[in-house]
Amino acid sequence: MRALVVVLLLALAPQAAAEKVYRVGLLSNGRMTTWRGELLGILHQHGFAVGRNLEIVERYSDGHVDRLPSLARELDAAGVDAIVALSQESVRAVLAATKTTPIVMVVGEDPVAAGIVASLARPGGRVTGMAFQTFEGDVKRLQLLTEAIPSGRCFGYLGMSFESARKVEAITRAADRLGITLTTQLVEGPAQYGTAFAAMRTNGAAGVVIGANQPLSQNSAQLGAAAAAEGLPTICEWEFMARDGCVFGFGHDLTYGQRRTGEYVARILKWAVPSVARGALGSVEAHRQS
């Protein structure tokens, strides 16, 4: 009888609860990005693995900023636990599309000045993450380009049409301080690279600063080829862009930024979700260039 009781108890015991699968959204104003690999690597170190308890839901606008709102709504409909938003435009799209989802941002402008967070030390809401100083970076790259080409008195700046006026104004003021002329071209996409570089060459540019933003960073080979066709040396944001086609590269430690973003996501999945309503996601990391 005793053995029979044991058998019955085992038969009636509930099945072990399935492990929760966390869903992390990734929204980018570019296309398939290297951020995914580093993000997965860090999350794996914290016990989150695709196929077991993690799913990555990715949406890419391929440089079409007008697509971001609908892509953000798709992530919201997917029921993600957190969203990594790469670019200020992506962050704004996610904020508009979601109500409570934690956001790990990676932006190139001051998120306080942009109204995304209350302060870097105390963001005060559901947004945390990384703030790269791309304004300062573009200015520094212009300075380095003038030092590399000391005879140049005119230089170019290539940006995207969605660039904020503040960013263009910052590098224009820097050109004034350096005592040089700046010719600026803002493009919609790769089809306009050749025309833009030709215009800068016509205006007398000795070299070109490639603006720091996602679409341009993912088209470094095309940028390098189009600039070379006009005999224009370029300086870009990331080291890999110099390998792909730009003449110079100077910027942040990209791998560090990617890994730190993964750490923010891991913290949210492990501990921070219950505190979102209290605005306690943590500080924003302002990443300075070395």
One Martini backbone bead per residue (centre of mass of N, CA, C, O) as a GRO file, in nm:
protein
  290
    1MET     BB    1   0.058   0.062  -0.021
    2ARG     BB    2   0.292   0.261   0.004
    3ALA     BB    3   0.378   0.243  -0.295
    4LEU     BB    4   0.110   0.342  -0.415
    5VAL     BB    5   0.113   0.625  -0.297
    6VAL     BB    6   0.367   0.723  -0.439
    7VAL     BB    7   0.264   0.690  -0.726
    8LEU     BB    8   0.026   0.888  -0.700
    9LEU     BB    9   0.185   1.140  -0.625
   10LEU     BB   10   0.354   1.152  -0.884
   11ALA     BB   11   0.113   1.172  -1.081
   12LEU     BB   12  -0.004   1.449  -0.932
   13ALA     BB   13   0.228   1.611  -0.989
   14PRO     BB   14   0.333   1.892  -1.100
   15GLN     BB   15   0.468   2.049  -1.342
   16ALA     BB   16   0.725   2.209  -1.425
   17ALA     BB   17   0.793   2.518  -1.471
   18ALA     BB   18   0.843   2.714  -1.715
   19GLU     BB   19   1.067   2.911  -1.843
   20LYS     BB   20   1.105   3.224  -1.887
   21VAL     BB   21   1.061   3.438  -2.169
   22TYR     BB   22   1.254   3.688  -2.280
   23ARG     BB   23   1.191   4.007  -2.442
   24VAL     BB   24   1.400   4.184  -2.679
   25GLY     BB   25   1.424   4.487  -2.818
   26LEU     BB   26   1.538   4.618  -3.151
   27LEU     BB   27   1.601   4.960  -3.249
   28SER     BB   28   1.689   5.087  -3.578
   29ASN     BB   29   1.812   5.338  -3.818
   30GLY     BB   30   1.918   5.096  -3.966
   31ARG     BB   31   2.061   4.794  -3.986
   32MET     BB   32   2.204   4.535  -3.938
   33THR     BB   33   2.377   4.486  -3.625
   34THR     BB   34   2.648   4.455  -3.396
   35TRP     BB   35   2.483   4.482  -3.131
   36ARG     BB   36   2.364   4.198  -3.110
   37GLY     BB   37   2.613   4.026  -3.036
   38GLU     BB   38   2.693   4.173  -2.771
   39LEU     BB   39   2.423   4.147  -2.631
   40LEU     BB   40   2.416   3.837  -2.623
   41GLY     BB   41   2.681   3.793  -2.469
   42ILE     BB   42   2.600   3.937  -2.205
   43LEU     BB   43   2.335   3.785  -2.148
   44HIS     BB   44   2.469   3.508  -2.124
   45GLN     BB   45   2.637   3.582  -1.867
   46HIS     BB   46   2.336   3.626  -1.716
   47GLY     BB   47   2.144   3.367  -1.828
   48PHE     BB   48   2.073   3.450  -2.131
   49ALA     BB   49   1.918   3.241  -2.391
   50VAL     BB   50   1.868   3.150  -2.691
   51GLY     BB   51   1.615   2.892  -2.669
   52ARG     BB   52   1.533   2.933  -2.354
   53ASN     BB   53   1.501   3.269  -2.220
   54LEU     BB   54   1.536   3.415  -2.516
   55GLU     BB   55   1.428   3.702  -2.721
   56ILE     BB   56   1.485   3.868  -3.031
   57VAL     BB   57   1.339   4.178  -3.144
   58GLU     BB   58   1.372   4.307  -3.472
   59ARG     BB   59   1.417   4.654  -3.598
   60TYR     BB   60   1.463   4.816  -3.926
   61SER     BB   61   1.487   5.123  -4.128
   62ASP     BB   62   1.727   5.189  -4.326
   63GLY     BB   63   1.719   5.522  -4.276
   64HIS     BB   64   1.396   5.545  -4.229
   65VAL     BB   65   1.260   5.744  -4.000
   66ASP     BB   66   0.944   5.711  -4.073
   67ARG     BB   67   0.940   5.395  -3.970
   68LEU     BB   68   0.973   5.387  -3.657
   69PRO     BB   69   0.687   5.400  -3.536
   70SER     BB   70   0.585   5.124  -3.654
   71LEU     BB   71   0.813   4.952  -3.532
   72ALA     BB   72   0.750   5.020  -3.237
   73ARG     BB   73   0.465   4.896  -3.241
   74GLU     BB   74   0.558   4.609  -3.297
   75LEU     BB   75   0.712   4.574  -3.032
   76ASP     BB   76   0.472   4.619  -2.848
   77ALA     BB   77   0.299   4.380  -2.966
   78ALA     BB   78   0.527   4.161  -2.874
   79GLY     BB   79   0.589   4.193  -2.561
   80VAL     BB   80   0.827   4.335  -2.446
   81ASP     BB   81   1.054   4.397  -2.168
   82ALA     BB   82   1.262   4.546  -2.363
   83ILE     BB   83   1.433   4.835  -2.524
   84VAL     BB   84   1.662   4.893  -2.779
   85ALA     BB   85   1.759   5.231  -2.871
   86LEU     BB   86   1.912   5.340  -3.177
   87SER     BB   87   1.862   5.653  -3.123
   88GLN     BB   88   1.670   5.924  -3.086
   89GLU     BB   89   1.443   5.846  -3.284
   90SER     BB   90   1.389   5.571  -3.151
   91VAL     BB   91   1.312   5.667  -2.871
   92ARG     BB   92   1.067   5.839  -2.952
   93ALA     BB   93   0.909   5.608  -3.078
   94VAL     BB   94   0.887   5.435  -2.818
   95LEU     BB   95   0.752   5.642  -2.633
   96ALA     BB   96   0.494   5.662  -2.819
   97ALA     BB   97   0.427   5.336  -2.831
   98THR     BB   98   0.472   5.328  -2.518
   99LYS     BB   99   0.416   5.312  -2.150
  100THR     BB  100   0.624   5.088  -1.971
  101THR     BB  101   0.867   5.022  -2.128
  102PRO     BB  102   1.182   4.970  -2.109
  103ILE     BB  103   1.468   5.185  -2.196
  104VAL     BB  104   1.763   5.147  -2.397
  105MET     BB  105   1.979   5.386  -2.483
  106VAL     BB  106   2.145   5.512  -2.796
  107VAL     BB  107   2.298   5.825  -2.812
  108GLY     BB  108   2.434   6.148  -2.961
  109GLU     BB  109   2.275   6.324  -2.764
  110ASP     BB  110   2.153   6.519  -2.528
  111PRO     BB  111   1.896   6.392  -2.330
  112VAL     BB  112   1.828   6.647  -2.171
  113ALA     BB  113   1.799   6.859  -2.401
  114ALA     BB  114   1.586   6.658  -2.551
  115GLY     BB  115   1.379   6.543  -2.313
  116ILE     BB  116   1.422   6.234  -2.218
  117VAL     BB  117   1.565   6.330  -1.952
  118ALA     BB  118   1.626   6.490  -1.654
  119SER     BB  119   1.900   6.326  -1.595
  120LEU     BB  120   2.184   6.144  -1.567
  121ALA     BB  121   2.159   6.051  -1.264
  122ARG     BB  122   1.822   6.114  -1.287
  123PRO     BB  123   1.602   6.034  -1.518
  124GLY     BB  124   1.286   5.964  -1.400
  125GLY     BB  125   1.218   5.689  -1.567
  126ARG     BB  126   1.228   5.447  -1.851
  127VAL     BB  127   1.521   5.571  -1.909
  128THR     BB  128   1.834   5.443  -2.024
  129GLY     BB  129   2.203   5.443  -2.076
  130MET     BB  130   2.355   5.587  -2.367
  131ALA     BB  131   2.580   5.883  -2.427
  132PHE     BB  132   2.704   6.008  -2.698
  133GLN     BB  133   2.947   6.261  -2.816
  134THR     BB  134   2.891   6.372  -3.130
  135PHE     BB  135   2.936   6.667  -3.138
  136GLU     BB  136   3.226   6.660  -3.031
  137GLY     BB  137   3.327   6.453  -3.237
  138ASP     BB  138   3.293   6.620  -3.497
  139VAL     BB  139   3.477   6.848  -3.404
  140LYS     BB  140   3.732   6.676  -3.364
  141ARG     BB  141   3.745   6.570  -3.655
  142LEU     BB  142   3.788   6.844  -3.783
  143GLN     BB  143   4.051   6.910  -3.645
  144LEU     BB  144   4.212   6.662  -3.746
  145LEU     BB  145   4.181   6.729  -4.048
  146THR     BB  146   4.331   7.002  -4.041
  147GLU     BB  147   4.601   6.874  -3.940
  148ALA     BB  148   4.634   6.675  -4.189
  149ILE     BB  149   4.539   6.951  -4.371
  150PRO     BB  150   4.691   7.251  -4.344
  151SER     BB  151   4.618   7.383  -4.636
  152GLY     BB  152   4.330   7.388  -4.566
  153ARG     BB  153   4.026   7.617  -4.588
  154CYS     BB  154   3.823   7.383  -4.678
  155PHE     BB  155   3.539   7.193  -4.556
  156GLY     BB  156   3.342   6.905  -4.504
  157TYR     BB  157   2.989   6.805  -4.437
  158LEU     BB  158   2.829   6.489  -4.382
  159GLY     BB  159   2.480   6.433  -4.368
  160MET     BB  160   2.160   6.400  -4.262
  161SER     BB  161   1.839   6.520  -4.298
  162PHE     BB  162   1.772   6.452  -3.977
  163GLU     BB  163   1.944   6.644  -3.863
  164SER     BB  164   2.007   6.856  -3.631
  165ALA     BB  165   2.061   7.187  -3.603
  166ARG     BB  166   2.259   7.172  -3.364
  167LYS     BB  167   2.475   7.000  -3.503
  168VAL     BB  168   2.542   7.189  -3.739
  169GLU     BB  169   2.608   7.437  -3.563
  170ALA     BB  170   2.850   7.317  -3.407
  171ILE     BB  171   3.041   7.275  -3.659
  172THR     BB  172   3.027   7.565  -3.762
  173ARG     BB  173   3.154   7.699  -3.514
  174ALA     BB  174   3.417   7.539  -3.528
  175ALA     BB  175   3.511   7.651  -3.799
  176ASP     BB  176   3.534   7.942  -3.703
  177ARG     BB  177   3.752   7.887  -3.485
  178LEU     BB  178   3.955   7.759  -3.712
  179GLY     BB  179   3.941   7.941  -3.979
  180ILE     BB  180   3.716   7.803  -4.164
  181THR     BB  181   3.542   7.652  -4.422
  182LEU     BB  182   3.201   7.523  -4.449
  183THR     BB  183   3.060   7.248  -4.630
  184THR     BB  184   2.720   7.137  -4.654
  185GLN     BB  185   2.571   6.799  -4.667
  186LEU     BB  186   2.238   6.666  -4.697
  187VAL     BB  187   2.111   6.338  -4.697
  188GLU     BB  188   1.904   6.052  -4.768
  189GLY     BB  189   2.124   5.868  -4.931
  190PRO     BB  190   2.342   5.691  -5.133
  191ALA     BB  191   2.248   5.827  -5.407
  192GLN     BB  192   2.384   6.121  -5.293
  193TYR     BB  193   2.690   6.106  -5.251
  194GLY     BB  194   2.821   6.196  -5.517
  195THR     BB  195   2.690   6.479  -5.532
  196ALA     BB  196   2.797   6.583  -5.260
  197PHE     BB  197   3.104   6.554  -5.316
  198ALA     BB  198   3.107   6.729  -5.570
  199ALA     BB  199   3.012   6.989  -5.431
  200MET     BB  200   3.251   7.008  -5.229
  201ARG     BB  201   3.471   7.023  -5.440
  202THR     BB  202   3.364   7.280  -5.582
  203ASN     BB  203   3.389   7.443  -5.296
  204GLY     BB  204   3.697   7.343  -5.187
  205ALA     BB  205   3.735   7.084  -5.048
  206ALA     BB  206   3.991   6.890  -4.871
  207GLY     BB  207   3.775   6.755  -4.675
  208VAL     BB  208   3.567   6.508  -4.483
  209VAL     BB  209   3.307   6.493  -4.257
  210ILE     BB  210   3.147   6.223  -4.116
  211GLY     BB  211   2.869   6.188  -3.977
  212ALA     BB  212   2.722   6.085  -3.672
  213ASN     BB  213   2.547   5.796  -3.784
  214GLN     BB  214   2.397   5.513  -3.874
  215PRO     BB  215   2.371   5.512  -4.187
  216LEU     BB  216   2.668   5.598  -4.239
  217SER     BB  217   2.816   5.371  -4.075
  218GLN     BB  218   2.680   5.142  -4.284
  219ASN     BB  219   2.834   5.308  -4.554
  220SER     BB  220   3.154   5.324  -4.577
  221ALA     BB  221   3.226   5.206  -4.853
  222GLN     BB  222   3.059   5.404  -5.026
  223LEU     BB  223   3.181   5.661  -4.916
  224GLY     BB  224   3.477   5.608  -4.992
  225ALA     BB  225   3.430   5.580  -5.299
  226ALA     BB  226   3.291   5.856  -5.352
  227ALA     BB  227   3.523   6.031  -5.240
  228ALA     BB  228   3.757   5.920  -5.416
  229ALA     BB  229   3.632   6.015  -5.690
  230GLU     BB  230   3.694   6.329  -5.571
  231GLY     BB  231   3.957   6.339  -5.385
  232LEU     BB  232   3.839   6.280  -5.078
  233PRO     BB  233   3.910   6.288  -4.766
  234THR     BB  234   3.811   6.098  -4.468
  235ILE     BB  235   3.629   6.125  -4.154
  236CYS     BB  236   3.529   5.899  -3.899
  237GLU     BB  237   3.390   5.751  -3.617
  238TRP     BB  238   3.491   5.457  -3.678
  239GLU     BB  239   3.729   5.219  -3.710
  240PHE     BB  240   3.578   5.037  -3.924
  241MET     BB  241   3.550   5.268  -4.138
  242ALA     BB  242   3.851   5.280  -4.210
  243ARG     BB  243   3.860   4.988  -4.321
  244ASP     BB  244   3.620   5.029  -4.541
  245GLY     BB  245   3.705   5.364  -4.657
  246CYS     BB  246   3.815   5.552  -4.477
  247VAL     BB  247   4.095   5.729  -4.381
  248PHE     BB  248   3.966   5.803  -4.103
  249GLY     BB  249   3.943   5.730  -3.737
  250PHE     BB  250   3.725   5.873  -3.469
  251GLY     BB  251   3.623   5.749  -3.138
  252HIS     BB  252   3.463   5.543  -2.974
  253ASP     BB  253   3.412   5.255  -2.784
  254LEU     BB  254   3.209   5.035  -2.916
  255THR     BB  255   3.228   4.775  -2.748
  256TYR     BB  256   3.175   4.903  -2.478
  257GLY     BB  257   2.894   5.014  -2.544
  258GLN     BB  258   2.762   4.741  -2.607
  259ARG     BB  259   2.815   4.605  -2.331
  260ARG     BB  260   2.675   4.814  -2.151
  261THR     BB  261   2.399   4.773  -2.272
  262GLY     BB  262   2.373   4.478  -2.183
  263GLU     BB  263   2.381   4.543  -1.879
  264TYR     BB  264   2.121   4.704  -1.866
  265VAL     BB  265   1.934   4.478  -1.960
  266ALA     BB  266   2.001   4.272  -1.741
  267ARG     BB  267   1.903   4.445  -1.503
  268ILE     BB  268   1.611   4.463  -1.592
  269LEU     BB  269   1.545   4.157  -1.606
  270LYS     BB  270   1.626   4.102  -1.299
  271TRP     BB  271   1.531   4.393  -1.127
  272ALA     BB  272   1.388   4.672  -1.258
  273VAL     BB  273   1.091   4.641  -1.346
  274PRO     BB  274   0.935   4.712  -1.070
  275SER     BB  275   1.070   5.026  -1.078
  276VAL     BB  276   0.952   5.194  -1.313
  277ALA     BB  277   0.718   5.351  -1.166
  278ARG     BB  278   0.957   5.495  -0.980
  279GLY     BB  279   1.205   5.585  -1.156
  280ALA     BB  280   1.462   5.338  -1.108
  281LEU     BB  281   1.677   5.256  -1.342
  282GLY     BB  282   1.894   5.484  -1.353
  283SER     BB  283   2.160   5.588  -1.499
  284VAL     BB  284   2.337   5.780  -1.737
  285GLU     BB  285   2.588   5.720  -1.979
  286ALA     BB  286   2.854   5.929  -2.052
  287HIS     BB  287   3.043   5.897  -2.346
  288ARG     BB  288   3.372   5.953  -2.386
  289GLN     BB  289   3.635   6.046  -2.565
  290SER     BB  290   3.987   5.964  -2.586
   0.00000   0.00000   0.00000
